[in-house]
Amino acid sequence: MSTVKECLEEMMKIDGAMAVSIVDATSGFMLGSEGKGLDLEFASAGNTELYHTKQKIMSVLGINEKVEDFLIELESQIHILYPIAHLKDVFVYFVMKKDGGTLALARRGVRTATAELAI
């Protein structure tokens, strides 16, 4: 098992990582964060709304599948929201430089880092 701090430190080692937070989706509060360059408290709370909105849309559409991740691609950054499957209503908000790393490796790194997370 890994702690929030250990998990955050591991994700910040991913090539291109700028910032990361682990978020309680029921409240929008961060359980922990690392990095800089943006207001992670505000972004985490705002992305909680996105998380819940997508869940509602899927429910209305009758889609009974789990979301693996959300991907938001900007001109210079990639934002990943990754629901942690074994933790109810907890997700990772990961921000990386678009030219600093590889999306596939970042997704894999986030998944690996959170696999043993215990809260």
Chimera marker file (.cmm) of the C-alpha trace (Angstrom):
<marker_set name="trace">
<marker id="1" x="0.000" y="0.000" z="0.000" r="1" g="1" b="0" radius="0.5"/>
<marker id="2" x="1.144" y="3.544" z="-0.693" r="1" g="1" b="0" radius="0.5"/>
<marker id="3" x="0.255" y="6.829" z="0.952" r="1" g="1" b="0" radius="0.5"/>
<marker id="4" x="-1.125" y="9.922" z="-0.763" r="1" g="1" b="0" radius="0.5"/>
<marker id="5" x="2.266" y="11.624" z="-0.421" r="1" g="1" b="0" radius="0.5"/>
<marker id="6" x="4.146" y="8.671" z="-1.948" r="1" g="1" b="0" radius="0.5"/>
<marker id="7" x="1.640" y="8.431" z="-4.787" r="1" g="1" b="0" radius="0.5"/>
<marker id="8" x="1.912" y="12.155" z="-5.584" r="1" g="1" b="0" radius="0.5"/>
<marker id="9" x="5.716" y="12.009" z="-5.535" r="1" g="1" b="0" radius="0.5"/>
<marker id="10" x="5.675" y="9.046" z="-7.928" r="1" g="1" b="0" radius="0.5"/>
<marker id="11" x="3.355" y="10.826" z="-10.373" r="1" g="1" b="0" radius="0.5"/>
<marker id="12" x="5.539" y="13.944" z="-10.360" r="1" g="1" b="0" radius="0.5"/>
<marker id="13" x="8.371" y="11.753" z="-11.727" r="1" g="1" b="0" radius="0.5"/>
<marker id="14" x="6.383" y="11.179" z="-14.929" r="1" g="1" b="0" radius="0.5"/>
<marker id="15" x="8.023" y="12.966" z="-17.885" r="1" g="1" b="0" radius="0.5"/>
<marker id="16" x="6.376" y="16.344" z="-18.439" r="1" g="1" b="0" radius="0.5"/>
<marker id="17" x="4.530" y="16.406" z="-15.106" r="1" g="1" b="0" radius="0.5"/>
<marker id="18" x="3.634" y="19.918" z="-13.971" r="1" g="1" b="0" radius="0.5"/>
<marker id="19" x="1.116" y="19.355" z="-11.179" r="1" g="1" b="0" radius="0.5"/>
<marker id="20" x="-1.047" y="16.652" z="-9.667" r="1" g="1" b="0" radius="0.5"/>
<marker id="21" x="-3.716" y="16.370" z="-7.016" r="1" g="1" b="0" radius="0.5"/>
<marker id="22" x="-5.755" y="13.567" z="-5.540" r="1" g="1" b="0" radius="0.5"/>
<marker id="23" x="-9.346" y="14.694" z="-5.074" r="1" g="1" b="0" radius="0.5"/>
<marker id="24" x="-12.330" y="13.570" z="-3.013" r="1" g="1" b="0" radius="0.5"/>
<marker id="25" x="-15.121" y="13.755" z="-5.603" r="1" g="1" b="0" radius="0.5"/>
<marker id="26" x="-17.861" y="13.936" z="-2.970" r="1" g="1" b="0" radius="0.5"/>
<marker id="27" x="-16.593" y="17.266" z="-1.605" r="1" g="1" b="0" radius="0.5"/>
<marker id="28" x="-14.175" y="18.584" z="-4.245" r="1" g="1" b="0" radius="0.5"/>
<marker id="29" x="-11.433" y="18.859" z="-1.625" r="1" g="1" b="0" radius="0.5"/>
<marker id="30" x="-7.888" y="17.822" z="-2.371" r="1" g="1" b="0" radius="0.5"/>
<marker id="31" x="-6.468" y="14.976" z="-0.329" r="1" g="1" b="0" radius="0.5"/>
<marker id="32" x="-3.009" y="16.101" z="-1.414" r="1" g="1" b="0" radius="0.5"/>
<marker id="33" x="-1.172" y="17.911" z="-4.186" r="1" g="1" b="0" radius="0.5"/>
<marker id="34" x="2.277" y="18.468" z="-5.703" r="1" g="1" b="0" radius="0.5"/>
<marker id="35" x="3.596" y="20.802" z="-8.354" r="1" g="1" b="0" radius="0.5"/>
<marker id="36" x="3.003" y="24.351" z="-9.422" r="1" g="1" b="0" radius="0.5"/>
<marker id="37" x="1.841" y="26.526" z="-12.267" r="1" g="1" b="0" radius="0.5"/>
<marker id="38" x="-1.880" y="26.607" z="-11.508" r="1" g="1" b="0" radius="0.5"/>
<marker id="39" x="-4.326" y="26.944" z="-8.635" r="1" g="1" b="0" radius="0.5"/>
<marker id="40" x="-4.790" y="23.256" z="-7.826" r="1" g="1" b="0" radius="0.5"/>
<marker id="41" x="-7.475" y="23.875" z="-5.187" r="1" g="1" b="0" radius="0.5"/>
<marker id="42" x="-9.664" y="25.734" z="-7.672" r="1" g="1" b="0" radius="0.5"/>
<marker id="43" x="-8.920" y="23.321" z="-10.527" r="1" g="1" b="0" radius="0.5"/>
<marker id="44" x="-9.608" y="20.258" z="-8.369" r="1" g="1" b="0" radius="0.5"/>
<marker id="45" x="-12.949" y="21.632" z="-7.189" r="1" g="1" b="0" radius="0.5"/>
<marker id="46" x="-13.903" y="22.629" z="-10.738" r="1" g="1" b="0" radius="0.5"/>
<marker id="47" x="-12.959" y="19.262" z="-12.168" r="1" g="1" b="0" radius="0.5"/>
<marker id="48" x="-15.154" y="17.624" z="-9.535" r="1" g="1" b="0" radius="0.5"/>
<marker id="49" x="-18.092" y="19.245" z="-11.342" r="1" g="1" b="0" radius="0.5"/>
<marker id="50" x="-16.894" y="17.774" z="-14.637" r="1" g="1" b="0" radius="0.5"/>
<marker id="51" x="-16.567" y="14.353" z="-12.982" r="1" g="1" b="0" radius="0.5"/>
<marker id="52" x="-20.155" y="14.453" z="-11.672" r="1" g="1" b="0" radius="0.5"/>
<marker id="53" x="-21.597" y="15.884" z="-14.891" r="1" g="1" b="0" radius="0.5"/>
<marker id="54" x="-20.084" y="13.074" z="-16.970" r="1" g="1" b="0" radius="0.5"/>
<marker id="55" x="-21.435" y="10.483" z="-14.536" r="1" g="1" b="0" radius="0.5"/>
<marker id="56" x="-24.952" y="11.995" z="-14.856" r="1" g="1" b="0" radius="0.5"/>
<marker id="57" x="-24.767" y="12.092" z="-18.653" r="1" g="1" b="0" radius="0.5"/>
<marker id="58" x="-23.707" y="8.450" z="-18.796" r="1" g="1" b="0" radius="0.5"/>
<marker id="59" x="-26.544" y="7.480" z="-16.461" r="1" g="1" b="0" radius="0.5"/>
<marker id="60" x="-29.150" y="9.291" z="-18.587" r="1" g="1" b="0" radius="0.5"/>
<marker id="61" x="-27.772" y="7.651" z="-21.723" r="1" g="1" b="0" radius="0.5"/>
<marker id="62" x="-27.906" y="4.236" z="-20.064" r="1" g="1" b="0" radius="0.5"/>
<marker id="63" x="-24.167" y="3.690" z="-20.396" r="1" g="1" b="0" radius="0.5"/>
<marker id="64" x="-23.231" y="1.295" z="-17.615" r="1" g="1" b="0" radius="0.5"/>
<marker id="65" x="-19.466" y="1.399" z="-17.950" r="1" g="1" b="0" radius="0.5"/>
<marker id="66" x="-16.764" y="2.845" z="-15.745" r="1" g="1" b="0" radius="0.5"/>
<marker id="67" x="-14.875" y="5.887" z="-16.963" r="1" g="1" b="0" radius="0.5"/>
<marker id="68" x="-11.186" y="5.023" z="-17.383" r="1" g="1" b="0" radius="0.5"/>
<marker id="69" x="-10.101" y="8.647" z="-17.622" r="1" g="1" b="0" radius="0.5"/>
<marker id="70" x="-11.008" y="12.092" z="-18.925" r="1" g="1" b="0" radius="0.5"/>
<marker id="71" x="-8.596" y="13.795" z="-21.288" r="1" g="1" b="0" radius="0.5"/>
<marker id="72" x="-8.452" y="17.543" z="-21.882" r="1" g="1" b="0" radius="0.5"/>
<marker id="73" x="-5.889" y="18.657" z="-24.428" r="1" g="1" b="0" radius="0.5"/>
<marker id="74" x="-4.862" y="22.309" z="-24.548" r="1" g="1" b="0" radius="0.5"/>
<marker id="75" x="-2.332" y="23.955" z="-26.844" r="1" g="1" b="0" radius="0.5"/>
<marker id="76" x="0.560" y="23.442" z="-24.428" r="1" g="1" b="0" radius="0.5"/>
<marker id="77" x="-0.802" y="21.099" z="-21.751" r="1" g="1" b="0" radius="0.5"/>
<marker id="78" x="-2.655" y="17.847" z="-21.274" r="1" g="1" b="0" radius="0.5"/>
<marker id="79" x="-4.977" y="17.409" z="-18.293" r="1" g="1" b="0" radius="0.5"/>
<marker id="80" x="-5.993" y="13.922" z="-17.192" r="1" g="1" b="0" radius="0.5"/>
<marker id="81" x="-8.734" y="13.124" z="-14.692" r="1" g="1" b="0" radius="0.5"/>
<marker id="82" x="-8.313" y="9.535" z="-13.590" r="1" g="1" b="0" radius="0.5"/>
<marker id="83" x="-10.966" y="7.962" z="-11.333" r="1" g="1" b="0" radius="0.5"/>
<marker id="84" x="-9.194" y="5.532" z="-8.996" r="1" g="1" b="0" radius="0.5"/>
<marker id="85" x="-11.150" y="2.311" z="-9.480" r="1" g="1" b="0" radius="0.5"/>
<marker id="86" x="-10.535" y="0.788" z="-6.051" r="1" g="1" b="0" radius="0.5"/>
<marker id="87" x="-11.379" y="4.014" z="-4.162" r="1" g="1" b="0" radius="0.5"/>
<marker id="88" x="-14.981" y="5.211" z="-4.365" r="1" g="1" b="0" radius="0.5"/>
<marker id="89" x="-15.313" y="8.822" z="-5.521" r="1" g="1" b="0" radius="0.5"/>
<marker id="90" x="-11.591" y="9.618" z="-5.565" r="1" g="1" b="0" radius="0.5"/>
<marker id="91" x="-9.796" y="10.810" z="-8.687" r="1" g="1" b="0" radius="0.5"/>
<marker id="92" x="-6.410" y="12.087" z="-9.791" r="1" g="1" b="0" radius="0.5"/>
<marker id="93" x="-6.062" y="15.415" z="-11.563" r="1" g="1" b="0" radius="0.5"/>
<marker id="94" x="-2.770" y="15.272" z="-13.481" r="1" g="1" b="0" radius="0.5"/>
<marker id="95" x="-1.346" y="18.113" z="-15.594" r="1" g="1" b="0" radius="0.5"/>
<marker id="96" x="1.576" y="17.681" z="-17.967" r="1" g="1" b="0" radius="0.5"/>
<marker id="97" x="3.410" y="19.725" z="-20.581" r="1" g="1" b="0" radius="0.5"/>
<marker id="98" x="2.278" y="18.652" z="-23.995" r="1" g="1" b="0" radius="0.5"/>
<marker id="99" x="5.802" y="18.712" z="-25.367" r="1" g="1" b="0" radius="0.5"/>
<marker id="100" x="7.401" y="17.292" z="-22.219" r="1" g="1" b="0" radius="0.5"/>
<marker id="101" x="6.181" y="13.737" z="-22.166" r="1" g="1" b="0" radius="0.5"/>
<marker id="102" x="4.124" y="11.041" z="-23.821" r="1" g="1" b="0" radius="0.5"/>
<marker id="103" x="0.402" y="10.740" z="-23.184" r="1" g="1" b="0" radius="0.5"/>
<marker id="104" x="0.432" y="6.934" z="-23.191" r="1" g="1" b="0" radius="0.5"/>
<marker id="105" x="3.287" y="6.805" z="-20.688" r="1" g="1" b="0" radius="0.5"/>
<marker id="106" x="1.623" y="9.432" z="-18.497" r="1" g="1" b="0" radius="0.5"/>
<marker id="107" x="-1.645" y="7.480" z="-18.392" r="1" g="1" b="0" radius="0.5"/>
<marker id="108" x="0.256" y="4.317" z="-17.546" r="1" g="1" b="0" radius="0.5"/>
<marker id="109" x="2.293" y="6.139" z="-14.881" r="1" g="1" b="0" radius="0.5"/>
<marker id="110" x="-0.814" y="7.530" z="-13.189" r="1" g="1" b="0" radius="0.5"/>
<marker id="111" x="-2.494" y="4.104" z="-13.252" r="1" g="1" b="0" radius="0.5"/>
<marker id="112" x="0.612" y="2.402" z="-11.819" r="1" g="1" b="0" radius="0.5"/>
<marker id="113" x="1.195" y="5.050" z="-9.136" r="1" g="1" b="0" radius="0.5"/>
<marker id="114" x="-2.379" y="4.791" z="-7.847" r="1" g="1" b="0" radius="0.5"/>
<marker id="115" x="-2.703" y="0.991" z="-7.979" r="1" g="1" b="0" radius="0.5"/>
<marker id="116" x="-1.673" y="0.553" z="-4.342" r="1" g="1" b="0" radius="0.5"/>
<marker id="117" x="-3.003" y="3.853" z="-2.962" r="1" g="1" b="0" radius="0.5"/>
<marker id="118" x="-4.676" y="3.581" z="0.426" r="1" g="1" b="0" radius="0.5"/>
<marker id="119" x="-6.601" y="6.395" z="2.053" r="1" g="1" b="0" radius="0.5"/>
<link id1="1" id2="2" r="1" g="1" b="0" radius="0.2"/>
<link id1="2" id2="3" r="1" g="1" b="0" radius="0.2"/>
<link id1="3" id2="4" r="1" g="1" b="0" radius="0.2"/>
<link id1="4" id2="5" r="1" g="1" b="0" radius="0.2"/>
<link id1="5" id2="6" r="1" g="1" b="0" radius="0.2"/>
<link id1="6" id2="7" r="1" g="1" b="0" radius="0.2"/>
<link id1="7" id2="8" r="1" g="1" b="0" radius="0.2"/>
<link id1="8" id2="9" r="1" g="1" b="0" radius="0.2"/>
<link id1="9" id2="10" r="1" g="1" b="0" radius="0.2"/>
<link id1="10" id2="11" r="1" g="1" b="0" radius="0.2"/>
<link id1="11" id2="12" r="1" g="1" b="0" radius="0.2"/>
<link id1="12" id2="13" r="1" g="1" b="0" radius="0.2"/>
<link id1="13" id2="14" r="1" g="1" b="0" radius="0.2"/>
<link id1="14" id2="15" r="1" g="1" b="0" radius="0.2"/>
<link id1="15" id2="16" r="1" g="1" b="0" radius="0.2"/>
<link id1="16" id2="17" r="1" g="1" b="0" radius="0.2"/>
<link id1="17" id2="18" r="1" g="1" b="0" radius="0.2"/>
<link id1="18" id2="19" r="1" g="1" b="0" radius="0.2"/>
<link id1="19" id2="20" r="1" g="1" b="0" radius="0.2"/>
<link id1="20" id2="21" r="1" g="1" b="0" radius="0.2"/>
<link id1="21" id2="22" r="1" g="1" b="0" radius="0.2"/>
<link id1="22" id2="23" r="1" g="1" b="0" radius="0.2"/>
<link id1="23" id2="24" r="1" g="1" b="0" radius="0.2"/>
<link id1="24" id2="25" r="1" g="1" b="0" radius="0.2"/>
<link id1="25" id2="26" r="1" g="1" b="0" radius="0.2"/>
<link id1="26" id2="27" r="1" g="1" b="0" radius="0.2"/>
<link id1="27" id2="28" r="1" g="1" b="0" radius="0.2"/>
<link id1="28" id2="29" r="1" g="1" b="0" radius="0.2"/>
<link id1="29" id2="30" r="1" g="1" b="0" radius="0.2"/>
<link id1="30" id2="31" r="1" g="1" b="0" radius="0.2"/>
<link id1="31" id2="32" r="1" g="1" b="0" radius="0.2"/>
<link id1="32" id2="33" r="1" g="1" b="0" radius="0.2"/>
<link id1="33" id2="34" r="1" g="1" b="0" radius="0.2"/>
<link id1="34" id2="35" r="1" g="1" b="0" radius="0.2"/>
<link id1="35" id2="36" r="1" g="1" b="0" radius="0.2"/>
<link id1="36" id2="37" r="1" g="1" b="0" radius="0.2"/>
<link id1="37" id2="38" r="1" g="1" b="0" radius="0.2"/>
<link id1="38" id2="39" r="1" g="1" b="0" radius="0.2"/>
<link id1="39" id2="40" r="1" g="1" b="0" radius="0.2"/>
<link id1="40" id2="41" r="1" g="1" b="0" radius="0.2"/>
<link id1="41" id2="42" r="1" g="1" b="0" radius="0.2"/>
<link id1="42" id2="43" r="1" g="1" b="0" radius="0.2"/>
<link id1="43" id2="44" r="1" g="1" b="0" radius="0.2"/>
<link id1="44" id2="45" r="1" g="1" b="0" radius="0.2"/>
<link id1="45" id2="46" r="1" g="1" b="0" radius="0.2"/>
<link id1="46" id2="47" r="1" g="1" b="0" radius="0.2"/>
<link id1="47" id2="48" r="1" g="1" b="0" radius="0.2"/>
<link id1="48" id2="49" r="1" g="1" b="0" radius="0.2"/>
<link id1="49" id2="50" r="1" g="1" b="0" radius="0.2"/>
<link id1="50" id2="51" r="1" g="1" b="0" radius="0.2"/>
<link id1="51" id2="52" r="1" g="1" b="0" radius="0.2"/>
<link id1="52" id2="53" r="1" g="1" b="0" radius="0.2"/>
<link id1="53" id2="54" r="1" g="1" b="0" radius="0.2"/>
<link id1="54" id2="55" r="1" g="1" b="0" radius="0.2"/>
<link id1="55" id2="56" r="1" g="1" b="0" radius="0.2"/>
<link id1="56" id2="57" r="1" g="1" b="0" radius="0.2"/>
<link id1="57" id2="58" r="1" g="1" b="0" radius="0.2"/>
<link id1="58" id2="59" r="1" g="1" b="0" radius="0.2"/>
<link id1="59" id2="60" r="1" g="1" b="0" radius="0.2"/>
<link id1="60" id2="61" r="1" g="1" b="0" radius="0.2"/>
<link id1="61" id2="62" r="1" g="1" b="0" radius="0.2"/>
<link id1="62" id2="63" r="1" g="1" b="0" radius="0.2"/>
<link id1="63" id2="64" r="1" g="1" b="0" radius="0.2"/>
<link id1="64" id2="65" r="1" g="1" b="0" radius="0.2"/>
<link id1="65" id2="66" r="1" g="1" b="0" radius="0.2"/>
<link id1="66" id2="67" r="1" g="1" b="0" radius="0.2"/>
<link id1="67" id2="68" r="1" g="1" b="0" radius="0.2"/>
<link id1="68" id2="69" r="1" g="1" b="0" radius="0.2"/>
<link id1="69" id2="70" r="1" g="1" b="0" radius="0.2"/>
<link id1="70" id2="71" r="1" g="1" b="0" radius="0.2"/>
<link id1="71" id2="72" r="1" g="1" b="0" radius="0.2"/>
<link id1="72" id2="73" r="1" g="1" b="0" radius="0.2"/>
<link id1="73" id2="74" r="1" g="1" b="0" radius="0.2"/>
<link id1="74" id2="75" r="1" g="1" b="0" radius="0.2"/>
<link id1="75" id2="76" r="1" g="1" b="0" radius="0.2"/>
<link id1="76" id2="77" r="1" g="1" b="0" radius="0.2"/>
<link id1="77" id2="78" r="1" g="1" b="0" radius="0.2"/>
<link id1="78" id2="79" r="1" g="1" b="0" radius="0.2"/>
<link id1="79" id2="80" r="1" g="1" b="0" radius="0.2"/>
<link id1="80" id2="81" r="1" g="1" b="0" radius="0.2"/>
<link id1="81" id2="82" r="1" g="1" b="0" radius="0.2"/>
<link id1="82" id2="83" r="1" g="1" b="0" radius="0.2"/>
<link id1="83" id2="84" r="1" g="1" b="0" radius="0.2"/>
<link id1="84" id2="85" r="1" g="1" b="0" radius="0.2"/>
<link id1="85" id2="86" r="1" g="1" b="0" radius="0.2"/>
<link id1="86" id2="87" r="1" g="1" b="0" radius="0.2"/>
<link id1="87" id2="88" r="1" g="1" b="0" radius="0.2"/>
<link id1="88" id2="89" r="1" g="1" b="0" radius="0.2"/>
<link id1="89" id2="90" r="1" g="1" b="0" radius="0.2"/>
<link id1="90" id2="91" r="1" g="1" b="0" radius="0.2"/>
<link id1="91" id2="92" r="1" g="1" b="0" radius="0.2"/>
<link id1="92" id2="93" r="1" g="1" b="0" radius="0.2"/>
<link id1="93" id2="94" r="1" g="1" b="0" radius="0.2"/>
<link id1="94" id2="95" r="1" g="1" b="0" radius="0.2"/>
<link id1="95" id2="96" r="1" g="1" b="0" radius="0.2"/>
<link id1="96" id2="97" r="1" g="1" b="0" radius="0.2"/>
<link id1="97" id2="98" r="1" g="1" b="0" radius="0.2"/>
<link id1="98" id2="99" r="1" g="1" b="0" radius="0.2"/>
<link id1="99" id2="100" r="1" g="1" b="0" radius="0.2"/>
<link id1="100" id2="101" r="1" g="1" b="0" radius="0.2"/>
<link id1="101" id2="102" r="1" g="1" b="0" radius="0.2"/>
<link id1="102" id2="103" r="1" g="1" b="0" radius="0.2"/>
<link id1="103" id2="104" r="1" g="1" b="0" radius="0.2"/>
<link id1="104" id2="105" r="1" g="1" b="0" radius="0.2"/>
<link id1="105" id2="106" r="1" g="1" b="0" radius="0.2"/>
<link id1="106" id2="107" r="1" g="1" b="0" radius="0.2"/>
<link id1="107" id2="108" r="1" g="1" b="0" radius="0.2"/>
<link id1="108" id2="109" r="1" g="1" b="0" radius="0.2"/>
<link id1="109" id2="110" r="1" g="1" b="0" radius="0.2"/>
<link id1="110" id2="111" r="1" g="1" b="0" radius="0.2"/>
<link id1="111" id2="112" r="1" g="1" b="0" radius="0.2"/>
<link id1="112" id2="113" r="1" g="1" b="0" radius="0.2"/>
<link id1="113" id2="114" r="1" g="1" b="0" radius="0.2"/>
<link id1="114" id2="115" r="1" g="1" b="0" radius="0.2"/>
<link id1="115" id2="116" r="1" g="1" b="0" radius="0.2"/>
<link id1="116" id2="117" r="1" g="1" b="0" radius="0.2"/>
<link id1="117" id2="118" r="1" g="1" b="0" radius="0.2"/>
<link id1="118" id2="119" r="1" g="1" b="0" radius="0.2"/>
</marker_set>
